[in-house]
Amino acid sequence: MQVTVLGASGRTGFHIARLLAAKGHAVRAGLRSRQRAEVLRDLDVEPVVADVTADPEDLVEAFLGSDVVIAAIGAPDPEPASVNLVDRDGSVTAIHAAEKAGVARYIQVSAQFADSPDQGDRLVRSILLAKQLSDLALQKSALTWTIVRPGTLTDGPATGRVKVAGHLEPGRVTRLDVAAVVVGVLGEPLTENRGFDVVSGDFPVGPALAALG
Ligand SMILES: NC(=O)c1ccc[n+]([C@@H]2O[C@H](COP(=O)([O-])OP(=O)(O)OC[C@H]3O[C@@H](n4cnc5c(N)ncnc54)[C@H](OP(=O)(O)O)[C@@H]3O)[C@@H](O)[C@H]2O)c1
């Protein structure tokens, strides 16, 4: 399968690209800037520039031929102006570009509580609202979609154990475990056209996703 990962230089996106390549997928690693390509030097992936705030036609070009797009982007700055530019407007642009490029499947890394965003401080609310709007755009699109809503991300090791469900109590989860869940989504048809929370838990990824049904 040909998969393009947006945000492949990021702390979660990198591991998504790495796991996909290890499974034998043809991976295009989307970068905001060519300058970040060095991060990917040890991975068997094809770096492509895919800045969600740049010309949308460049994104269409980057997506052409991909069966799947996975978005793991996040604004470099938590201020609302930056979050709205990347996590809201940029994400929506990427969704529309994927439709235009004839992509079939789109997996979006969102955030727990993006579907009930009126909470937290000013910065948290703006992130959740941006995620909610882009998640809604994805659900309304012609793409087969999955929205993965992780709890607070941590940089610990992979545990291989998670809890997933439509809605969960607030929790934490490692970026490595989120990457494994995102890659697992590709092999589990029950994840099509649905969104779910993910936090650390007791279940291996495959059975956890299969239990979503
Ligand atoms: N932090 C949390 O606790 C938390 C909780 C739930 C969900 N999330 C979400 O989980 C996802 C992954 O988070 P993370 O902390 O692993 O991400 P991260 O390390 O901050 O990486 C973000 C990625 O997005 C890329 N990016 C930024 N602006 C871009 C643009 N204009 N066009 C294309 N790519 C762009 C970055 O590129 P550069 O490397 O060039 O900067 C980087 O690759 C994000 O969507 C985040 O919102 C985070």
The ligand as an SDF file (V2000), in Angstrom:
LIG
                    3D

 48 52  0  0  0  0  0  0  0  0999 V2000
    0.7260   16.8390   23.0770 N   0  0  0  0  0  0  0  0  0  0  0  0
   -0.2950   16.1070   23.4830 C   0  0  0  0  0  0  0  0  0  0  0  0
   -0.4190   15.7620   24.6840 O   0  0  0  0  0  0  0  0  0  0  0  0
   -1.3360   15.6900   22.5010 C   0  0  0  0  0  0  0  0  0  0  0  0
   -2.4880   15.0420   22.9750 C   0  0  0  0  0  0  0  0  0  0  0  0
   -3.4070   14.5610   22.0500 C   0  0  0  0  0  0  0  0  0  0  0  0
   -3.1950   14.7230   20.6800 C   0  0  0  0  0  0  0  0  0  0  0  0
   -2.0880   15.3830   20.2520 N   0  0  0  0  0  0  0  0  0  0  0  0
   -1.8920   15.4900   18.7770 C   0  0  0  0  0  0  0  0  0  0  0  0
   -1.0860   14.3820   18.3850 O   0  0  0  0  0  0  0  0  0  0  0  0
   -0.4180   14.7070   17.1560 C   0  0  0  0  0  0  0  0  0  0  0  0
    1.0600   14.3690   17.2760 C   0  0  0  0  0  0  0  0  0  0  0  0
    1.6110   15.1350   18.3190 O   0  0  0  0  0  0  0  0  0  0  0  0
    3.2060   15.1970   18.5290 P   0  0  0  0  0  0  0  0  0  0  0  0
    3.4410   15.9120   19.8190 O   0  0  0  0  0  0  0  0  0  0  0  0
    3.8000   13.8540   18.3260 O   0  0  0  0  0  0  0  0  0  0  0  0
    3.6110   16.1270   17.3000 O   0  0  0  0  0  0  0  0  0  0  0  0
    4.9480   16.9780   17.0880 P   0  0  0  0  0  0  0  0  0  0  0  0
    6.1390   16.2450   17.5950 O   0  0  0  0  0  0  0  0  0  0  0  0
    4.7080   18.3710   17.6250 O   0  0  0  0  0  0  0  0  0  0  0  0
    5.0360   17.0210   15.4930 O   0  0  0  0  0  0  0  0  0  0  0  0
    4.1860   17.8220   14.7560 C   0  0  0  0  0  0  0  0  0  0  0  0
    4.5020   17.5900   13.2930 C   0  0  0  0  0  0  0  0  0  0  0  0
    3.6820   18.4620   12.5200 O   0  0  0  0  0  0  0  0  0  0  0  0
    4.5360   19.0670   11.5510 C   0  0  0  0  0  0  0  0  0  0  0  0
    4.0080   20.3350   11.0940 N   0  0  0  0  0  0  0  0  0  0  0  0
    3.9070   21.5080   11.7560 C   0  0  0  0  0  0  0  0  0  0  0  0
    3.4110   22.4540   10.9580 N   0  0  0  0  0  0  0  0  0  0  0  0
    3.1980   21.8590    9.7580 C   0  0  0  0  0  0  0  0  0  0  0  0
    2.7350   22.3220    8.5150 C   0  0  0  0  0  0  0  0  0  0  0  0
    2.3930   23.6070    8.3080 N   0  0  0  0  0  0  0  0  0  0  0  0
    2.6290   21.4340    7.4850 N   0  0  0  0  0  0  0  0  0  0  0  0
    2.9930   20.1420    7.6410 C   0  0  0  0  0  0  0  0  0  0  0  0
    3.4660   19.6460    8.8000 N   0  0  0  0  0  0  0  0  0  0  0  0
    3.5680   20.5080    9.8420 C   0  0  0  0  0  0  0  0  0  0  0  0
    5.8750   19.2460   12.2790 C   0  0  0  0  0  0  0  0  0  0  0  0
    6.9030   19.5220   11.3530 O   0  0  0  0  0  0  0  0  0  0  0  0
    8.3360   20.0980   11.8710 P   0  0  0  0  0  0  0  0  0  0  0  0
    9.0900   18.8750   12.3740 O   0  0  0  0  0  0  0  0  0  0  0  0
    8.9270   20.6920   10.6610 O   0  0  0  0  0  0  0  0  0  0  0  0
    8.0420   21.0790   12.9650 O   0  0  0  0  0  0  0  0  0  0  0  0
    5.9660   17.8770   12.9260 C   0  0  0  0  0  0  0  0  0  0  0  0
    6.4050   16.9270   12.0000 O   0  0  0  0  0  0  0  0  0  0  0  0
   -0.7010   16.1830   16.9060 C   0  0  0  0  0  0  0  0  0  0  0  0
   -1.7860   16.2720   15.9980 O   0  0  0  0  0  0  0  0  0  0  0  0
   -1.1340   16.6830   18.2800 C   0  0  0  0  0  0  0  0  0  0  0  0
   -1.9840   17.8060   18.1770 O   0  0  0  0  0  0  0  0  0  0  0  0
   -1.1420   15.8570   21.1150 C   0  0  0  0  0  0  0  0  0  0  0  0
  1  2  1  0
  2  3  2  0
  2  4  1  0
  4  5  1  0
  4 48  2  0
  5  6  2  0
  6  7  1  0
  7  8  2  0
  8  9  1  0
  8 48  1  0
  9 10  1  0
  9 46  1  0
 10 11  1  0
 11 12  1  0
 11 44  1  0
 12 13  1  0
 13 14  1  0
 14 15  2  0
 14 16  1  0
 14 17  1  0
 17 18  1  0
 18 19  2  0
 18 20  1  0
 18 21  1  0
 21 22  1  0
 22 23  1  0
 23 24  1  0
 23 42  1  0
 24 25  1  0
 25 26  1  0
 25 36  1  0
 26 27  1  0
 26 35  1  0
 27 28  2  0
 28 29  1  0
 29 30  1  0
 29 35  2  0
 30 31  1  0
 30 32  2  0
 32 33  1  0
 33 34  2  0
 34 35  1  0
 36 37  1  0
 36 42  1  0
 37 38  1  0
 38 39  2  0
 38 40  1  0
 38 41  1  0
 42 43  1  0
 44 45  1  0
 44 46  1  0
 46 47  1  0
M  CHG  2   8   1  16  -1
M  END
$$$$
